[in-house]
């Protein structure tokens, strides 16, 4: 994506963020305990993994936009604050929608 000199695209580094967010969200979602019938174990783990990866890609999109709008200097404390705040906001929204 072409931008003016000195300006940053809102999707700069998106692929990097998408890979890491999808990896960690997929892994952490797949590691959740399964308490259902044994014959559905692998099917359920596959669904958890796929939903975790999709969730990670969605969060990567939001993180890329936030990072490129609010933290163009790439300061680590701000990046961590954005990442943790985004996870907290997404989990809160998920809990509110499911209850």
N, CA, C and O atoms as a GROMACS GRO file, in nm:
protein
  396
    1UNK      N    1   0.085  -0.117   0.000
    1UNK     CA    2   0.000   0.000   0.000
    1UNK      C    3   0.090   0.124   0.000
    1UNK      O    4   0.172   0.140   0.090
    2UNK      N    5   0.075   0.210  -0.097
    2UNK     CA    6   0.155   0.331  -0.109
    2UNK      C    7   0.100   0.441  -0.017
    2UNK      O    8  -0.021   0.464  -0.011
    3UNK      N    9   0.190   0.506   0.053
    3UNK     CA   10   0.150   0.619   0.138
    3UNK      C   11   0.245   0.734   0.112
    3UNK      O   12   0.351   0.717   0.051
    4UNK      N   13   0.207   0.850   0.159
    4UNK     CA   14   0.293   0.968   0.147
    4UNK      C   15   0.416   0.949   0.236
    4UNK      O   16   0.409   0.879   0.337
    5UNK      N   17   0.527   1.011   0.200
    5UNK     CA   18   0.646   1.002   0.286
    5UNK      C   19   0.614   1.056   0.426
    5UNK      O   20   0.552   1.161   0.440
    6UNK      N   21   0.658   0.983   0.527
    6UNK     CA   22   0.634   1.027   0.664
    6UNK      C   23   0.504   0.973   0.723
    6UNK      O   24   0.482   0.984   0.843
    7UNK      N   25   0.418   0.916   0.639
    7UNK     CA   26   0.292   0.859   0.688
    7UNK      C   27   0.303   0.707   0.689
    7UNK      O   28   0.374   0.648   0.607
    8UNK      N   29   0.233   0.646   0.780
    8UNK     CA   30   0.236   0.500   0.794
    8UNK      C   31   0.102   0.444   0.752
    8UNK      O   32  -0.003   0.497   0.790
    9UNK      N   33   0.104   0.338   0.674
    9UNK     CA   34  -0.020   0.270   0.636
    9UNK      C   35  -0.081   0.207   0.761
    9UNK      O   36  -0.009   0.162   0.850
   10UNK      N   37  -0.215   0.203   0.768
   10UNK     CA   38  -0.277   0.144   0.887
   10UNK      C   39  -0.258  -0.007   0.891
   10UNK      O   40  -0.283  -0.069   0.995
   11UNK      N   41  -0.215  -0.068   0.780
   11UNK     CA   42  -0.190  -0.212   0.779
   11UNK      C   43  -0.042  -0.246   0.768
   11UNK      O   44  -0.007  -0.356   0.725
   12UNK      N   45   0.044  -0.153   0.806
   12UNK     CA   46   0.188  -0.181   0.807
   12UNK      C   47   0.214  -0.292   0.908
   12UNK      O   48   0.160  -0.289   1.019
   13UNK      N   49   0.295  -0.389   0.872
   13UNK     CA   50   0.332  -0.503   0.958
   13UNK      C   51   0.214  -0.595   0.988
   13UNK      O   52   0.221  -0.673   1.083
   14UNK      N   53   0.106  -0.587   0.910
   14UNK     CA   54  -0.013  -0.667   0.939
   14UNK      C   55   0.017  -0.817   0.933
   14UNK      O   56  -0.028  -0.892   1.020
   15UNK      N   57   0.091  -0.861   0.832
   15UNK     CA   58   0.118  -1.005   0.820
   15UNK      C   59   0.193  -1.057   0.942
   15UNK      O   60   0.164  -1.167   0.990
   16UNK      N   61   0.288  -0.981   0.990
   16UNK     CA   62   0.363  -1.020   1.110
   16UNK      C   63   0.269  -1.033   1.230
   16UNK      O   64   0.274  -1.132   1.303
   17UNK      N   65   0.184  -0.934   1.250
   17UNK     CA   66   0.090  -0.939   1.362
   17UNK      C   67  -0.009  -1.054   1.346
   17UNK      O   68  -0.042  -1.122   1.443
   18UNK      N   69  -0.058  -1.076   1.223
   18UNK     CA   70  -0.156  -1.182   1.200
   18UNK      C   71  -0.099  -1.318   1.233
   18UNK      O   72  -0.167  -1.401   1.294
   19UNK      N   73   0.026  -1.343   1.193
   19UNK     CA   74   0.087  -1.474   1.221
   19UNK      C   75   0.100  -1.495   1.372
   19UNK      O   76   0.062  -1.601   1.422
   20UNK      N   77   0.151  -1.397   1.444
   20UNK     CA   78   0.172  -1.415   1.588
   20UNK      C   79   0.041  -1.421   1.666
   20UNK      O   80   0.026  -1.506   1.753
   21UNK      N   81  -0.052  -1.331   1.635
   21UNK     CA   82  -0.180  -1.334   1.707
   21UNK      C   83  -0.254  -1.464   1.678
   21UNK      O   84  -0.310  -1.524   1.770
   22UNK      N   85  -0.255  -1.509   1.552
   22UNK     CA   86  -0.324  -1.635   1.518
   22UNK      C   87  -0.257  -1.753   1.587
   22UNK      O   88  -0.325  -1.842   1.638
   23UNK      N   89  -0.124  -1.754   1.589
   23UNK     CA   90  -0.051  -1.863   1.655
   23UNK      C   91  -0.085  -1.871   1.803
   23UNK      O   92  -0.125  -1.977   1.853
   24UNK      N   93  -0.070  -1.759   1.875
   24UNK     CA   94  -0.092  -1.762   2.019
   24UNK      C   95  -0.239  -1.783   2.056
   24UNK      O   96  -0.269  -1.858   2.148
   25UNK      N   97  -0.330  -1.718   1.985
   25UNK     CA   98  -0.473  -1.738   2.015
   25UNK      C   99  -0.516  -1.881   1.982
   25UNK      O  100  -0.592  -1.942   2.057
   26UNK      N  101  -0.467  -1.935   1.870
   26UNK     CA  102  -0.499  -2.073   1.834
   26UNK      C  103  -0.445  -2.171   1.936
   26UNK      O  104  -0.515  -2.263   1.978
   27UNK      N  105  -0.320  -2.153   1.974
   27UNK     CA  106  -0.258  -2.242   2.072
   27UNK      C  107  -0.329  -2.237   2.206
   27UNK      O  108  -0.363  -2.341   2.263
   28UNK      N  109  -0.350  -2.118   2.257
   28UNK     CA  110  -0.412  -2.105   2.390
   28UNK      C  111  -0.558  -2.152   2.390
   28UNK      O  112  -0.606  -2.202   2.491
   29UNK      N  113  -0.627  -2.135   2.279
   29UNK     CA  114  -0.765  -2.184   2.270
   29UNK      C  115  -0.766  -2.336   2.262
   29UNK      O  116  -0.850  -2.400   2.326
   30UNK      N  117  -0.675  -2.395   2.185
   30UNK     CA  118  -0.671  -2.540   2.170
   30UNK      C  119  -0.629  -2.610   2.299
   30UNK      O  120  -0.662  -2.726   2.320
   31UNK      N  121  -0.556  -2.541   2.386
   31UNK     CA  122  -0.512  -2.601   2.512
   31UNK      C  123  -0.617  -2.598   2.622
   31UNK      O  124  -0.591  -2.645   2.733
   32UNK      N  125  -0.733  -2.544   2.594
   32UNK     CA  126  -0.839  -2.545   2.694
   32UNK      C  127  -0.884  -2.688   2.721
   32UNK      O  128  -0.885  -2.770   2.628
   33UNK      N  129  -0.921  -2.719   2.843
   33UNK     CA  130  -0.961  -2.857   2.873
   33UNK      C  131  -1.091  -2.895   2.802
   33UNK      O  132  -1.178  -2.812   2.780
   34UNK      N  133  -1.102  -3.024   2.768
   34UNK     CA  134  -1.222  -3.076   2.704
   34UNK      C  135  -1.285  -3.177   2.799
   34UNK      O  136  -1.220  -3.272   2.841
   35UNK      N  137  -1.412  -3.157   2.831
   35UNK     CA  138  -1.480  -3.243   2.928
   35UNK      C  139  -1.594  -3.323   2.866
   35UNK      O  140  -1.670  -3.387   2.939
   36UNK      N  141  -1.607  -3.322   2.735
   36UNK     CA  142  -1.716  -3.390   2.668
   36UNK      C  143  -1.687  -3.538   2.644
   36UNK      O  144  -1.590  -3.592   2.696
   37UNK      N  145  -1.773  -3.602   2.565
   37UNK     CA  146  -1.753  -3.744   2.533
   37UNK      C  147  -1.622  -3.766   2.456
   37UNK      O  148  -1.581  -3.682   2.377
   38UNK      N  149  -1.559  -3.880   2.483
   38UNK     CA  150  -1.428  -3.908   2.426
   38UNK      C  151  -1.429  -3.919   2.274
   38UNK      O  152  -1.329  -3.887   2.209
   39UNK      N  153  -1.538  -3.964   2.215
   39UNK     CA  154  -1.541  -3.982   2.069
   39UNK      C  155  -1.542  -3.849   1.993
   39UNK      O  156  -1.516  -3.847   1.872
   40UNK      N  157  -1.572  -3.738   2.060
   40UNK     CA  158  -1.574  -3.606   1.994
   40UNK      C  159  -1.452  -3.522   2.029
   40UNK      O  160  -1.450  -3.402   1.999
   41UNK      N  161  -1.351  -3.582   2.093
   41UNK     CA  162  -1.236  -3.506   2.141
   41UNK      C  163  -1.164  -3.432   2.028
   41UNK      O  164  -1.148  -3.310   2.035
   42UNK      N  165  -1.119  -3.504   1.923
   42UNK     CA  166  -1.040  -3.442   1.818
   42UNK      C  167  -1.121  -3.345   1.734
   42UNK      O  168  -1.070  -3.242   1.689
   43UNK      N  169  -1.247  -3.378   1.714
   43UNK     CA  170  -1.334  -3.285   1.640
   43UNK      C  171  -1.348  -3.154   1.718
   43UNK      O  172  -1.338  -3.045   1.660
   44UNK      N  173  -1.371  -3.164   1.847
   44UNK     CA  174  -1.385  -3.044   1.930
   44UNK      C  175  -1.256  -2.965   1.937
   44UNK      O  176  -1.258  -2.842   1.934
   45UNK      N  177  -1.142  -3.034   1.947
   45UNK     CA  178  -1.013  -2.964   1.950
   45UNK      C  179  -0.987  -2.893   1.817
   45UNK      O  180  -0.932  -2.783   1.816
   46UNK      N  181  -1.026  -2.954   1.707
   46UNK     CA  182  -1.010  -2.890   1.575
   46UNK      C  183  -1.095  -2.765   1.564
   46UNK      O  184  -1.051  -2.663   1.510
   47UNK      N  185  -1.218  -2.772   1.614
   47UNK     CA  186  -1.306  -2.656   1.612
   47UNK      C  187  -1.250  -2.546   1.701
   47UNK      O  188  -1.252  -2.428   1.664
   48UNK      N  189  -1.199  -2.583   1.818
   48UNK     CA  190  -1.136  -2.484   1.907
   48UNK      C  191  -1.015  -2.419   1.840
   48UNK      O  192  -0.998  -2.298   1.849
   49UNK      N  193  -0.932  -2.499   1.775
   49UNK     CA  194  -0.814  -2.446   1.709
   49UNK      C  195  -0.853  -2.349   1.596
   49UNK      O  196  -0.797  -2.240   1.586
   50UNK      N  197  -0.949  -2.389   1.513
   50UNK     CA  198  -0.993  -2.303   1.403
   50UNK      C  199  -1.054  -2.172   1.453
   50UNK      O  200  -1.026  -2.066   1.398
   51UNK      N  201  -1.136  -2.181   1.557
   51UNK     CA  202  -1.197  -2.059   1.611
   51UNK      C  203  -1.092  -1.970   1.677
   51UNK      O  204  -1.101  -1.848   1.670
   52UNK      N  205  -0.992  -2.030   1.741
   52UNK     CA  206  -0.884  -1.952   1.801
   52UNK      C  207  -0.801  -1.879   1.697
   52UNK      O  208  -0.761  -1.765   1.717
   53UNK      N  209  -0.774  -1.946   1.584
   53UNK     CA  210  -0.698  -1.882   1.477
   53UNK      C  211  -0.778  -1.767   1.416
   53UNK      O  212  -0.722  -1.660   1.390
   54UNK      N  213  -0.907  -1.789   1.394
   54UNK     CA  214  -0.992  -1.681   1.340
   54UNK      C  215  -0.998  -1.563   1.436
   54UNK      O  216  -0.992  -1.447   1.395
   55UNK      N  217  -1.010  -1.592   1.564
   55UNK     CA  218  -1.010  -1.489   1.668
   55UNK      C  219  -0.879  -1.412   1.666
   55UNK      O  220  -0.878  -1.289   1.679
   56UNK      N  221  -0.768  -1.483   1.650
   56UNK     CA  222  -0.636  -1.419   1.644
   56UNK      C  223  -0.621  -1.328   1.524
   56UNK      O  224  -0.562  -1.220   1.535
   57UNK      N  225  -0.672  -1.369   1.410
   57UNK     CA  226  -0.664  -1.285   1.290
   57UNK      C  227  -0.748  -1.158   1.308
   57UNK      O  228  -0.707  -1.049   1.268
   58UNK      N  229  -0.865  -1.173   1.370
   58UNK     CA  230  -0.949  -1.055   1.396
   58UNK      C  231  -0.879  -0.959   1.492
   58UNK      O  232  -0.881  -0.837   1.472
   59UNK      N  233  -0.817  -1.013   1.597
   59UNK     CA  234  -0.744  -0.928   1.691
   59UNK      C  235  -0.621  -0.866   1.626
   59UNK      O  236  -0.585  -0.752   1.657
   60UNK      N  237  -0.555  -0.938   1.536
   60UNK     CA  238  -0.439  -0.883   1.466
   60UNK      C  239  -0.479  -0.764   1.380
   60UNK      O  240  -0.405  -0.666   1.370
   61UNK      N  241  -0.596  -0.773   1.318
   61UNK     CA  242  -0.644  -0.662   1.236
   61UNK      C  243  -0.665  -0.538   1.323
   61UNK      O  244  -0.621  -0.428   1.289
   62UNK      N  245  -0.733  -0.557   1.435
   62UNK     CA  246  -0.758  -0.444   1.526
   62UNK      C  247  -0.626  -0.391   1.583
   62UNK      O  248  -0.608  -0.270   1.594
   63UNK      N  249  -0.534  -0.482   1.619
   63UNK     CA  250  -0.406  -0.439   1.676
   63UNK      C  251  -0.324  -0.361   1.574
   63UNK      O  252  -0.261  -0.261   1.608
   64UNK      N  253  -0.323  -0.407   1.448
   64UNK     CA  254  -0.246  -0.337   1.344
   64UNK      C  255  -0.297  -0.194   1.327
   64UNK      O  256  -0.218  -0.101   1.314
   65UNK      N  257  -0.428  -0.178   1.325
   65UNK     CA  258  -0.485  -0.044   1.309
   65UNK      C  259  -0.450   0.043   1.430
   65UNK      O  260  -0.407   0.157   1.415
   66UNK      N  261  -0.469  -0.011   1.551
   66UNK     CA  262  -0.436   0.066   1.672
   66UNK      C  263  -0.287   0.100   1.678
   66UNK      O  264  -0.250   0.214   1.706
   67UNK      N  265  -0.204   0.001   1.651
   67UNK     CA  266  -0.058   0.022   1.658
   67UNK      C  267  -0.014   0.129   1.558
   67UNK      O  268   0.069   0.214   1.591
   68UNK      N  269  -0.067   0.125   1.438
   68UNK     CA  270  -0.024   0.219   1.334
   68UNK      C  271  -0.087   0.356   1.348
   68UNK      O  272  -0.037   0.453   1.290
   69UNK      N  273  -0.195   0.368   1.422
   69UNK     CA  274  -0.255   0.500   1.447
   69UNK      C  275  -0.202   0.562   1.576
   69UNK      O  276  -0.174   0.682   1.579
   70UNK      N  277  -0.190   0.483   1.682
   70UNK     CA  278  -0.158   0.538   1.814
   70UNK      C  279  -0.012   0.522   1.856
   70UNK      O  280   0.033   0.590   1.948
   71UNK      N  281   0.061   0.433   1.790
   71UNK     CA  282   0.197   0.405   1.835
   71UNK      C  283   0.292   0.394   1.715
   71UNK      O  284   0.355   0.290   1.696
   72UNK      N  285   0.301   0.498   1.637
   72UNK     CA  286   0.385   0.493   1.517
   72UNK      C  287   0.534   0.486   1.550
   72UNK      O  288   0.613   0.442   1.467
   73UNK      N  289   0.573   0.528   1.670
   73UNK     CA  290   0.713   0.520   1.709
   73UNK      C  291   0.751   0.381   1.760
   73UNK      O  292   0.869   0.356   1.783
   74UNK      N  293   0.654   0.292   1.776
   74UNK     CA  294   0.674   0.154   1.820
   74UNK      C  295   0.742   0.145   1.957
   74UNK      O  296   0.839   0.072   1.974
   75UNK      N  297   0.690   0.220   2.052
   75UNK     CA  298   0.742   0.213   2.188
   75UNK      C  299   0.684   0.090   2.256
   75UNK      O  300   0.563   0.069   2.253
   76UNK      N  301   0.770   0.008   2.316
   76UNK     CA  302   0.728  -0.120   2.372
   76UNK      C  303   0.620  -0.109   2.479
   76UNK      O  304   0.524  -0.186   2.475
   77UNK      N  305   0.630  -0.016   2.576
   77UNK     CA  306   0.525  -0.009   2.677
   77UNK      C  307   0.387   0.020   2.617
   77UNK      O  308   0.286  -0.034   2.661
   78UNK      N  309   0.384   0.106   2.517
   78UNK     CA  310   0.256   0.138   2.453
   78UNK      C  311   0.205   0.017   2.375
   78UNK      O  312   0.085  -0.010   2.375
   79UNK      N  313   0.295  -0.056   2.308
   79UNK     CA  314   0.255  -0.176   2.236
   79UNK      C  315   0.194  -0.279   2.330
   79UNK      O  316   0.092  -0.339   2.299
   80UNK      N  317   0.258  -0.300   2.445
   80UNK     CA  318   0.205  -0.396   2.543
   80UNK      C  319   0.071  -0.349   2.598
   80UNK      O  320  -0.021  -0.428   2.616
   81UNK      N  321   0.061  -0.220   2.625
   81UNK     CA  322  -0.065  -0.166   2.674
   81UNK      C  323  -0.178  -0.186   2.572
   81UNK      O  324  -0.289  -0.222   2.609
   82UNK      N  325  -0.148  -0.161   2.446
   82UNK     CA  326  -0.248  -0.182   2.340
   82UNK      C  327  -0.286  -0.329   2.329
   82UNK      O  328  -0.404  -0.361   2.317
   83UNK      N  329  -0.188  -0.419   2.334
   83UNK     CA  330  -0.216  -0.562   2.321
   83UNK      C  331  -0.299  -0.613   2.438
   83UNK      O  332  -0.398  -0.683   2.417
   84UNK      N  333  -0.261  -0.578   2.560
   84UNK     CA  334  -0.335  -0.625   2.678
   84UNK      C  335  -0.473  -0.560   2.683
   84UNK      O  336  -0.571  -0.627   2.714
   85UNK      N  337  -0.482  -0.432   2.652
   85UNK     CA  338  -0.611  -0.365   2.649
   85UNK      C  339  -0.704  -0.423   2.544
   85UNK      O  340  -0.824  -0.437   2.568
   86UNK      N  341  -0.649  -0.458   2.429
   86UNK     CA  342  -0.729  -0.518   2.323
   86UNK      C  343  -0.781  -0.655   2.364
   86UNK      O  344  -0.897  -0.687   2.340
   87UNK      N  345  -0.695  -0.737   2.425
   87UNK     CA  346  -0.739  -0.869   2.472
   87UNK      C  347  -0.847  -0.855   2.580
   87UNK      O  348  -0.946  -0.928   2.578
   88UNK      N  349  -0.827  -0.762   2.672
   88UNK     CA  350  -0.926  -0.740   2.777
   88UNK      C  351  -1.059  -0.695   2.718
   88UNK      O  352  -1.165  -0.746   2.757
   89UNK      N  353  -1.055  -0.600   2.625
   89UNK     CA  354  -1.178  -0.550   2.563
   89UNK      C  355  -1.248  -0.660   2.483
   89UNK      O  356  -1.371  -0.671   2.488
   90UNK      N  357  -1.170  -0.740   2.410
   90UNK     CA  358  -1.230  -0.847   2.329
   90UNK      C  359  -1.293  -0.955   2.417
   90UNK      O  360  -1.403  -1.002   2.388
   91UNK      N  361  -1.225  -0.994   2.524
   91UNK     CA  362  -1.281  -1.095   2.614
   91UNK      C  363  -1.404  -1.042   2.686
   91UNK      O  364  -1.501  -1.116   2.704
   92UNK      N  365  -1.401  -0.917   2.727
   92UNK     CA  366  -1.518  -0.856   2.792
   92UNK      C  367  -1.637  -0.853   2.697
   92UNK      O  368  -1.749  -0.886   2.736
   93UNK      N  369  -1.613  -0.813   2.574
   93UNK     CA  370  -1.721  -0.811   2.474
   93UNK      C  371  -1.773  -0.951   2.448
   93UNK      O  372  -1.894  -0.971   2.434
   94UNK      N  373  -1.684  -1.049   2.442
   94UNK     CA  374  -1.725  -1.188   2.420
   94UNK      C  375  -1.812  -1.238   2.535
   94UNK      O  376  -1.914  -1.302   2.512
   95UNK      N  377  -1.773  -1.210   2.656
   95UNK     CA  378  -1.850  -1.253   2.774
   95UNK      C  379  -1.987  -1.185   2.775
   95UNK      O  380  -2.088  -1.249   2.804
   96UNK      N  381  -1.990  -1.055   2.743
   96UNK     CA  382  -2.117  -0.984   2.743
   96UNK      C  383  -2.210  -1.036   2.634
   96UNK      O  384  -2.331  -1.044   2.656
   97UNK      N  385  -2.156  -1.072   2.518
   97UNK     CA  386  -2.239  -1.124   2.409
   97UNK      C  387  -2.292  -1.264   2.439
   97UNK      O  388  -2.402  -1.298   2.398
   98UNK      N  389  -2.213  -1.345   2.510
   98UNK     CA  390  -2.254  -1.482   2.537
   98UNK      C  391  -2.343  -1.497   2.660
   98UNK      O  392  -2.403  -1.603   2.680
   99UNK      N  393  -2.352  -1.394   2.742
   99UNK     CA  394  -2.435  -1.406   2.862
   99UNK      C  395  -2.573  -1.349   2.842
   99UNK      O  396  -2.655  -1.352   2.934
   0.00000   0.00000   0.00000
